[in-house]
Amino acid sequence: MTESAAITLLLGDAGGARTLVPAAGDPARAPFLRWLAFLVTNVYPTFTYGDDPARFVPDEAARAGYLERVNGWRERMWRIVEAETGAPWFCGARLSALDIYVGVMTRWTPKRPWFAASCPKLTAIAHKIDALPELQGVWARHFPGS
Protein backbone atom coordinates (compact mmCIF):
# COMPACT_ATOMS: atom_id res chain seq x y z
CA MET A 1 0.00 0.00 0.00
CA THR A 2 1.30 3.42 -0.95
CA GLU A 3 -0.09 6.96 -1.06
CA SER A 4 -0.86 8.66 2.22
CA ALA A 5 -4.54 9.33 1.47
CA ALA A 6 -5.13 5.69 0.57
CA ILE A 7 -3.35 4.53 3.73
CA THR A 8 -5.36 6.99 5.83
CA LEU A 9 -8.67 5.76 4.40
CA LEU A 10 -7.68 2.10 4.66
CA LEU A 11 -6.82 2.49 8.35
CA GLY A 12 -10.02 4.42 8.98
CA ASP A 13 -12.20 1.88 7.18
CA ALA A 14 -10.49 -0.97 9.01
CA GLY A 15 -11.57 0.63 12.27
CA GLY A 16 -8.08 1.22 13.57
CA ALA A 17 -8.26 4.94 13.01
CA ARG A 18 -12.00 5.45 13.40
CA THR A 19 -11.50 8.48 15.57
CA LEU A 20 -9.25 10.09 12.95
CA VAL A 21 -11.33 9.29 9.85
CA PRO A 22 -15.08 9.91 9.87
CA ALA A 23 -17.00 6.73 9.10
CA ALA A 24 -19.18 6.30 6.02
CA GLY A 25 -22.53 7.88 6.83
CA ASP A 26 -21.01 10.38 9.27
CA PRO A 27 -21.85 13.94 8.12
CA ALA A 28 -18.20 14.86 8.67
CA ARG A 29 -17.06 12.30 6.07
CA ALA A 30 -17.71 14.38 2.93
CA PRO A 31 -15.79 17.50 4.06
CA PHE A 32 -13.02 15.29 5.42
CA LEU A 33 -12.67 13.54 2.05
CA ARG A 34 -12.79 16.83 0.18
CA TRP A 35 -9.88 18.30 2.11
CA LEU A 36 -7.89 15.08 2.20
CA ALA A 37 -8.12 14.94 -1.59
CA PHE A 38 -7.36 18.66 -1.88
CA LEU A 39 -4.15 18.35 0.13
CA VAL A 40 -2.84 15.39 -1.84
CA THR A 41 -3.88 16.67 -5.27
CA ASN A 42 -3.15 20.38 -4.93
CA VAL A 43 -0.49 20.89 -2.27
CA TYR A 44 1.58 17.69 -2.47
CA PRO A 45 2.34 18.09 -6.20
CA THR A 46 4.02 21.42 -5.57
CA PHE A 47 6.79 19.50 -3.83
CA THR A 48 7.12 17.11 -6.77
CA TYR A 49 7.54 20.08 -9.10
CA GLY A 50 9.55 22.28 -6.77
CA ASP A 51 11.95 19.93 -5.00
CA ASP A 52 13.97 19.23 -8.16
CA PRO A 53 13.00 21.83 -10.76
CA ALA A 54 15.63 20.55 -13.22
CA ARG A 55 13.36 17.57 -13.91
CA PHE A 56 10.78 19.94 -15.38
CA VAL A 57 12.77 22.99 -16.52
CA PRO A 58 16.04 22.01 -18.17
CA ASP A 59 17.07 25.63 -18.73
CA GLU A 60 18.90 26.67 -15.57
CA ALA A 61 18.21 30.36 -16.16
CA ALA A 62 14.45 29.71 -16.25
CA ARG A 63 14.37 27.66 -13.05
CA ALA A 64 14.25 30.57 -10.61
CA GLY A 65 11.09 31.95 -12.21
CA TYR A 66 9.59 28.49 -12.39
CA LEU A 67 10.33 27.80 -8.73
CA GLU A 68 8.88 31.17 -7.75
CA ARG A 69 5.63 30.27 -9.56
CA VAL A 70 5.47 26.82 -7.95
CA ASN A 71 6.05 28.29 -4.49
CA GLY A 72 3.46 30.99 -5.15
CA TRP A 73 0.94 28.37 -6.22
CA ARG A 74 1.63 26.38 -3.05
CA GLU A 75 1.05 29.44 -0.90
CA ARG A 76 -2.18 30.16 -2.79
CA MET A 77 -3.37 26.60 -2.12
CA TRP A 78 -2.55 26.96 1.59
CA ARG A 79 -4.57 30.18 1.75
CA ILE A 80 -7.55 28.30 0.30
CA VAL A 81 -7.12 25.64 3.00
CA GLU A 82 -6.77 28.32 5.68
CA ALA A 83 -10.06 29.93 4.62
CA GLU A 84 -11.90 26.64 5.16
CA THR A 85 -10.13 25.59 8.35
CA GLY A 86 -12.30 25.12 11.42
CA ALA A 87 -11.42 25.47 15.07
CA PRO A 88 -10.13 24.11 17.31
CA TRP A 89 -9.33 21.41 14.72
CA PHE A 90 -9.48 21.41 10.94
CA CYS A 91 -12.94 19.82 10.89
CA GLY A 92 -14.18 21.84 13.88
CA ALA A 93 -14.62 20.14 17.23
CA ARG A 94 -13.19 16.83 16.07
CA LEU A 95 -9.51 15.89 15.80
CA SER A 96 -8.93 14.08 12.50
CA ALA A 97 -6.15 12.78 10.31
CA LEU A 98 -6.27 16.15 8.51
CA ASP A 99 -4.86 17.75 11.64
CA ILE A 100 -1.91 15.38 11.51
CA TYR A 101 -1.37 16.30 7.85
CA VAL A 102 -1.33 19.97 8.92
CA GLY A 103 1.20 19.21 11.67
CA VAL A 104 3.53 17.55 9.18
CA MET A 105 3.02 19.71 6.10
CA THR A 106 3.45 23.02 7.92
CA ARG A 107 7.02 21.88 8.67
CA TRP A 108 7.72 21.80 4.93
CA THR A 109 8.21 24.78 2.61
CA PRO A 110 7.12 27.52 3.11
CA LYS A 111 7.71 26.46 6.75
CA ARG A 112 6.26 27.54 10.08
CA PRO A 113 7.21 31.25 10.04
CA TRP A 114 5.25 31.76 6.80
CA PHE A 115 2.28 29.86 8.22
CA ALA A 116 2.38 31.96 11.39
CA ALA A 117 2.21 35.14 9.31
CA SER A 118 -0.24 33.91 6.66
CA CYS A 119 -2.33 31.07 8.07
CA PRO A 120 -3.09 31.57 11.78
CA LYS A 121 -5.74 28.84 11.99
CA LEU A 122 -3.42 26.23 10.47
CA THR A 123 -0.63 27.44 12.76
CA ALA A 124 -2.86 26.98 15.82
CA ILE A 125 -3.69 23.43 14.73
CA ALA A 126 -0.02 22.67 14.08
CA HIS A 127 0.92 23.78 17.59
CA LYS A 128 -1.83 21.64 19.15
CA ILE A 129 -0.75 18.62 17.09
CA ASP A 130 2.89 19.23 18.06
CA ALA A 131 1.90 18.97 21.71
CA LEU A 132 0.05 15.62 21.50
CA PRO A 133 2.00 13.09 23.56
CA GLU A 134 1.13 10.30 21.11
CA LEU A 135 3.09 12.03 18.35
CA GLN A 136 6.23 13.06 20.23
CA GLY A 137 8.19 10.09 18.91
CA VAL A 138 7.17 10.89 15.32
CA TRP A 139 8.31 14.49 15.61
CA ALA A 140 11.60 13.47 17.24
CA ARG A 141 12.31 10.85 14.54
CA HIS A 142 11.31 12.81 11.47
CA PHE A 143 11.85 16.42 12.50
CA PRO A 144 14.66 16.43 15.07
CA GLY A 145 15.32 19.78 16.61
CA SER A 146 12.08 21.33 15.45
Contact map, one row per residue, 1 for C-alpha under 8 A:
11100110000000000000000000000000000000000000000000000000000000000000000000000000000000000000000000000000000000000000000000000000000000000000000000
11110110000000000000000000000000000000000000000000000000000000000000000000000000000000000000000000000000000000000000000000000000000000000000000000
11111110000000000000000000000000000000000000000000000000000000000000000000000000000000000000000000000000000000000000000000000000000000000000000000
01111111000000000000000000000000000000000000000000000000000000000000000000000000000000000000000000000000000000000000000000000000000000000000000000
00111111100000000000000000000000000110010000000000000000000000000000000000000000000000000000000000000000000000000000000000000000000000000000000000
11111111110000000000000000000000000000000000000000000000000000000000000000000000000000000000000000000000000000000000000000000000000000000000000000
11111111111000000000000000000000000000000000000000000000000000000000000000000000000000000000000000000000000000000000000000000000000000000000000000
00011111111100000000100000000000000000000000000000000000000000000000000000000000000000000000000010000000000000000000000000000000000000000000000000
00001111111110000000100000000000000000000000000000000000000000000000000000000000000000000000000000000000000000000000000000000000000000000000000000
00000111111111000000000000000000000000000000000000000000000000000000000000000000000000000000000000000000000000000000000000000000000000000000000000
00000011111111111100000000000000000000000000000000000000000000000000000000000000000000000000000000000000000000000000000000000000000000000000000000
00000001111111111111111000000000000000000000000000000000000000000000000000000000000000000000000000000000000000000000000000000000000000000000000000
00000000111111111100101000000000000000000000000000000000000000000000000000000000000000000000000000000000000000000000000000000000000000000000000000
00000000011111111100000000000000000000000000000000000000000000000000000000000000000000000000000000000000000000000000000000000000000000000000000000
00000000001111111100000000000000000000000000000000000000000000000000000000000000000000000000000000000000000000000000000000000000000000000000000000
00000000001111111100000000000000000000000000000000000000000000000000000000000000000000000000000000000000000000000000000000000000000000000000000000
00000000001111111111100000000000000000000000000000000000000000000000000000000000000000000000000000000000000000000000000000000000000000000000000000
00000000001111111111111000000000000000000000000000000000000000000000000000000000000000000000000000000000000000000000000000000000000000000000000000
00000000000100001111110000000000000000000000000000000000000000000000000000000000000000000000001100000000000000000000000000000000000000000000000000
00000000000100001111110000000000000000000000000000000000000000000000000000000000000000000000001110000000000000000000000000000000000000000000000000
00000001100110001111111000001001000000000000000000000000000000000000000000000000000000000000000110000000000000000000000000000000000000000000000000
00000000000100000111111101011001000000000000000000000000000000000000000000000000000000000000000100000000000000000000000000000000000000000000000000
00000000000110000100111111001000000000000000000000000000000000000000000000000000000000000000000000000000000000000000000000000000000000000000000000
00000000000000000000011111001000000000000000000000000000000000000000000000000000000000000000000000000000000000000000000000000000000000000000000000
00000000000000000000001111101000000000000000000000000000000000000000000000000000000000000000000000000000000000000000000000000000000000000000000000
00000000000000000000011111111000000000000000000000000000000000000000000000000000000000000000000000000000000000000000000000000000000000000000000000
00000000000000000000000011111100000000000000000000000000000000000000000000000000000000000000000000000000000000000000000000000000000000000000000000
00000000000000000000010001111111000000000000000000000000000000000000000000000000000000000010000000000000000000000000000000000000000000000000000000
00000000000000000000111111111111100000000000000000000000000000000000000000000000000000000000000000000000000000000000000000000000000000000000000000
00000000000000000000000000111111110000000000000000000000000000000000000000000000000000000000000000000000000000000000000000000000000000000000000000
00000000000000000000000000011111111000000000000000000000000000000000000000000000000000000010000000000000000000000000000000000000000000000000000000
00000000000000000000110000011111111100000000000000000000000000000000000000000000000000000010000001000000000000000000000000000000000000000000000000
00000000000000000000000000001111111110000000000000000000000000000000000000000000000000000000000000000000000000000000000000000000000000000000000000
00000000000000000000000000000111111111000000000000000000000000000000000000000000000000000000000000000000000000000000000000000000000000000000000000
00000000000000000000000000000011111111100000000000000000000000000000000000000000100000000000000001000000000000000000000000000000000000000000000000
00001000000000000000000000000001111111110000000000000000000000000000000000000000000000000000000001000000000000000000000000000000000000000000000000
00001000000000000000000000000000111111111000000000000000000000000000000000000000000000000000000000000000000000000000000000000000000000000000000000
00000000000000000000000000000000011111111110000000000000000000000000000000000000000000000000000000000000000000000000000000000000000000000000000000
00000000000000000000000000000000001111111111000000000000000000000000000000000000000000000000000000000000000000000000000000000000000000000000000000
00001000000000000000000000000000000111111111100000000000000000000000000000000000000000000000000000000000000000000000000000000000000000000000000000
00000000000000000000000000000000000011111111100000000000000000000000000000000000000000000000000000000000000000000000000000000000000000000000000000
00000000000000000000000000000000000001111111110000000000000000000000000001001000000000000000000000000000000000000000000000000000000000000000000000
00000000000000000000000000000000000001111111111000000000000000000000000001001100000000000000000000000000000000000000000000000000000000000000000000
00000000000000000000000000000000000000111111111100000000000000000000000000000000000000000000000000000000000000000000000000000000000000000000000000
00000000000000000000000000000000000000011111111110000000000000000000000000000000000000000000000000000000000000000000000000000000000000000000000000
00000000000000000000000000000000000000000111111111000000000000000000011011000000000000000000000000000000000000000000000000000000000000000000000000
00000000000000000000000000000000000000000011111111100000000000000000000000000000000000000000000000000000000000000000000000000000000000000000000000
00000000000000000000000000000000000000000001111111110000000000000000000000000000000000000000000000000000000000000000000000000000000000000000000000
00000000000000000000000000000000000000000000111111111011000000000000010000000000000000000000000000000000000000000000000000000000000000000000000000
00000000000000000000000000000000000000000000011111111000000000000010011000000000000000000000000000000000000000000000000000000000000000000000000000
00000000000000000000000000000000000000000000001111111000000000000000000000000000000000000000000000000000000000000000000000000000000000000000000000
00000000000000000000000000000000000000000000000111111111000000000000000000000000000000000000000000000000000000000000000000000000000000000000000000
00000000000000000000000000000000000000000000000011111111100000100110000000000000000000000000000000000000000000000000000000000000000000000000000000
00000000000000000000000000000000000000000000000000011111111100100000000000000000000000000000000000000000000000000000000000000000000000000000000000
00000000000000000000000000000000000000000000000010011111110000000000000000000000000000000000000000000000000000000000000000000000000000000000000000
00000000000000000000000000000000000000000000000010011111110000000000000000000000000000000000000000000000000000000000000000000000000000000000000000
00000000000000000000000000000000000000000000000000001111111101100100000000000000000000000000000000000000000000000000000000000000000000000000000000
00000000000000000000000000000000000000000000000000000111111100100000000000000000000000000000000000000000000000000000000000000000000000000000000000
00000000000000000000000000000000000000000000000000000100111111100000000000000000000000000000000000000000000000000000000000000000000000000000000000
00000000000000000000000000000000000000000000000000000100111111110000000000000000000000000000000000000000000000000000000000000000000000000000000000
00000000000000000000000000000000000000000000000000000000001111110000000000000000000000000000000000000000000000000000000000000000000000000000000000
00000000000000000000000000000000000000000000000000000000101111111100000000000000000000000000000000000000000000000000000000000000000000000000000000
00000000000000000000000000000000000000000000000000001100111111111110000000000000000000000000000000000000000000000000000000000000000000000000000000
00000000000000000000000000000000000000000000000000000000000111111111000000000000000000000000000000000000000000000000000000000000000000000000000000
00000000000000000000000000000000000000000000000000000000000001111111100000000000000000000000000000000000000000000000000000000000000000000000000000
00000000000000000000000000000000000000000000000000001000100001111111110000000000000000000000000000000000000000000000000000000000000000000000000000
00000000000000000000000000000000000000000000000001001000000000111111111000000000000000000000000000000000000000000000000000000000000000000000000000
00000000000000000000000000000000000000000000000000000000000000011111111100000000000000000000000000000000000000000000000000000000000000000000000000
00000000000000000000000000000000000000000000000000000000000000001111111110000000000000000000000000000000000000000000000000000000000000000000000000
00000000000000000000000000000000000000000000010011000000000000000111111111000000000000000000000000000000000000000000000000000000000000000000000000
00000000000000000000000000000000000000000000010001000000000000000011111111100000000000000000000000000000000001000000000000000000000000000000000000
00000000000000000000000000000000000000000000000000000000000000000001111111110000000000000000000000000000000000000000000000000000000000000000000000
00000000000000000000000000000000000000000000010000000000000000000000111111111000000000000000000000000000000000000000000000000000000000000000000000
00000000000000000000000000000000000000000110010000000000000000000000011111111100000000000000000000000000000000000000000000000000000000000000000000
00000000000000000000000000000000000000000000000000000000000000000000001111111110000000000000000000000000000001000000000000000000000000000000000000
00000000000000000000000000000000000000000000000000000000000000000000000111111111000000000000000000000000000000000000000000000000000000000000000000
00000000000000000000000000000000000000000110000000000000000000000000000011111111100000000000000000000000000000000000000000000000000000000000000000
00000000000000000000000000000000000000000010000000000000000000000000000001111111110000000000000000000000000000000000001000000000000000000000000000
00000000000000000000000000000000000000000000000000000000000000000000000000111111111000000000000000000000000000000000011000000000000000000000000000
00000000000000000000000000000000000000000000000000000000000000000000000000011111111100000000000000000000000000000000000000000000000000000000000000
00000000000000000000000000000000001000000000000000000000000000000000000000001111111110000000000000000000000000000000000000000000000000000000000000
00000000000000000000000000000000000000000000000000000000000000000000000000000111111110000000000000000000000000000000001111000000000000000000000000
00000000000000000000000000000000000000000000000000000000000000000000000000000011111110000000000000000000000000000000000000000000000000000000000000
00000000000000000000000000000000000000000000000000000000000000000000000000000001111111000000000000000000000000000000000000000000000000000000000000
00000000000000000000000000000000000000000000000000000000000000000000000000000000111111101111000000000000000000000000000011000000000000000000000000
00000000000000000000000000000000000000000000000000000000000000000000000000000000000111111111100000000000000000000000000010000000000000000000000000
00000000000000000000000000000000000000000000000000000000000000000000000000000000000011111111100000000000000000000000000010001000000000000000000000
00000000000000000000000000000000000000000000000000000000000000000000000000000000000001111101110000000000000000000000000000011000000000000000000000
00000000000000000000000000000000000000000000000000000000000000000000000000000000000011111111111100100000000000000000000000001000000000000000000000
00000000000000000000000000000000000000000000000000000000000000000000000000000000000011111111011101100000000000000000000001001000000000000000000000
00000000000000000000000000010011000000000000000000000000000000000000000000000000000011101111111101000000000000000000000000000000000000000000000000
00000000000000000000000000000000000000000000000000000000000000000000000000000000000011111111111000000000000000000000000000000000000000000000000000
00000000000000000000000000000000000000000000000000000000000000000000000000000000000001111011111000000000000000000000000000000000000000000000000000
00000000000000000000000000000000000000000000000000000000000000000000000000000000000000011111111100000000000000000000000000000000000000000000000000
00000000000000000011000000000000000000000000000000000000000000000000000000000000000000001111111111100000000000000000000000000000000000000000000000
00000000000000000011110000000000000000000000000000000000000000000000000000000000000000001110011111110000000000000000000000000000000000000000000000
00000001000000000001100000000000000000000000000000000000000000000000000000000000000000000000001111111000000000000000000000000000000000000000000000
00000000000000000000000000000001001100000000000000000000000000000000000000000000000000000110001111111100000000000000000000000000000000000000000000
00000000000000000000000000000000000000000000000000000000000000000000000000000000000000001100001111111110000000000000000000001100100000000000000000
00000000000000000000000000000000000000000000000000000000000000000000000000000000000000000000000111111111000000000000000000000100100000000000000000
00000000000000000000000000000000000000000000000000000000000000000000000000000000000000000000000011111111100000000000000000000000000000000000000000
00000000000000000000000000000000000000000000000000000000000000000000000000000000000000000000000001111111110000000000000001001100000000000000000000
00000000000000000000000000000000000000000000000000000000000000000000000000000000000000000000000000111111111000000000000000001110110000000000000000
00000000000000000000000000000000000000000000000000000000000000000000000000000000000000000000000000011111111100000000000000000100000000000000000000
00000000000000000000000000000000000000000000000000000000000000000000000000000000000000000000000000001111111100000000000000000000000000000000000000
00000000000000000000000000000000000000000000000000000000000000000000000000000000000000000000000000000111111111110010000000100100000000000000000000
00000000000000000000000000000000000000000000000000000000000000000000000000000000000000000000000000000011111111110000000000000000000000000000000000
00000000000000000000000000000000000000000000000000000000000000000000000000000000000000000000000000000001111111110000000000000000000000000000000000
00000000000000000000000000000000000000000000000000000000000000000000000000000000000000000000000000000000011111100000000000000000000000000000000000
00000000000000000000000000000000000000000000000000000000000000000000001000100000000000000000000000000000011111111110000000000000000000000000000000
00000000000000000000000000000000000000000000000000000000000000000000000000000000000000000000000000000000011111111110000000000000000000000000000000
00000000000000000000000000000000000000000000000000000000000000000000000000000000000000000000000000000000011101111111000000100000000000000000000000
00000000000000000000000000000000000000000000000000000000000000000000000000000000000000000000000000000000000001111111100000000000000000000000000000
00000000000000000000000000000000000000000000000000000000000000000000000000000000000000000000000000000000000001111111111000000000000000000000000000
00000000000000000000000000000000000000000000000000000000000000000000000000000000000000000000000000000000010001111111111101100000000000000000000000
00000000000000000000000000000000000000000000000000000000000000000000000000000000000000000000000000000000000000011111111100100000000000000000000000
00000000000000000000000000000000000000000000000000000000000000000000000000000000000000000000000000000000000000001111111100000000000000000000000000
00000000000000000000000000000000000000000000000000000000000000000000000000000010000000000000000000000000000000000111111100000000000000000000000000
00000000000000000000000000000000000000000000000000000000000000000000000000000110010000000000000000000000000000000111111111100000000000000000000000
00000000000000000000000000000000000000000000000000000000000000000000000000000000010000000000000000000000000000000011111111110000000000000000000000
00000000000000000000000000000000000000000000000000000000000000000000000000000000010011100000000000000000000000000000001111111000000000000000000000
00000000000000000000000000000000000000000000000000000000000000000000000000000000010010000100000000000100000000000010001111111100000000000000000000
00000000000000000000000000000000000000000000000000000000000000000000000000000000000000000000000000000000010000010011001111111110000000000000000000
00000000000000000000000000000000000000000000000000000000000000000000000000000000000000010000000000000000000000000000000111111111000000000000000000
00000000000000000000000000000000000000000000000000000000000000000000000000000000000000111100000000100110000000000000000011111111100000000000000000
00000000000000000000000000000000000000000000000000000000000000000000000000000000000000000000000000110111010000000000000001111111110000000000000000
00000000000000000000000000000000000000000000000000000000000000000000000000000000000000000000000000000010000000000000000000111111111000000000000000
00000000000000000000000000000000000000000000000000000000000000000000000000000000000000000000000000000000000000000000000000011111111100000000000000
00000000000000000000000000000000000000000000000000000000000000000000000000000000000000000000000000110010000000000000000000001111111100100000000000
00000000000000000000000000000000000000000000000000000000000000000000000000000000000000000000000000000010000000000000000000000111111100110010000000
00000000000000000000000000000000000000000000000000000000000000000000000000000000000000000000000000000000000000000000000000000011111110110000000000
00000000000000000000000000000000000000000000000000000000000000000000000000000000000000000000000000000000000000000000000000000001111111110000000000
00000000000000000000000000000000000000000000000000000000000000000000000000000000000000000000000000000000000000000000000000000000001111110000000000
00000000000000000000000000000000000000000000000000000000000000000000000000000000000000000000000000000000000000000000000000000000000111111000000000
00000000000000000000000000000000000000000000000000000000000000000000000000000000000000000000000000000000000000000000000000000000111111111110000000
00000000000000000000000000000000000000000000000000000000000000000000000000000000000000000000000000000000000000000000000000000000011111111111000000
00000000000000000000000000000000000000000000000000000000000000000000000000000000000000000000000000000000000000000000000000000000000001111111100000
00000000000000000000000000000000000000000000000000000000000000000000000000000000000000000000000000000000000000000000000000000000000000111111111000
00000000000000000000000000000000000000000000000000000000000000000000000000000000000000000000000000000000000000000000000000000000010000111111111101
00000000000000000000000000000000000000000000000000000000000000000000000000000000000000000000000000000000000000000000000000000000000000011111111110
00000000000000000000000000000000000000000000000000000000000000000000000000000000000000000000000000000000000000000000000000000000000000001111111100
00000000000000000000000000000000000000000000000000000000000000000000000000000000000000000000000000000000000000000000000000000000000000000111111100
00000000000000000000000000000000000000000000000000000000000000000000000000000000000000000000000000000000000000000000000000000000000000000111111111
00000000000000000000000000000000000000000000000000000000000000000000000000000000000000000000000000000000000000000000000000000000000000000011111111
00000000000000000000000000000000000000000000000000000000000000000000000000000000000000000000000000000000000000000000000000000000000000000001001111
00000000000000000000000000000000000000000000000000000000000000000000000000000000000000000000000000000000000000000000000000000000000000000010001111
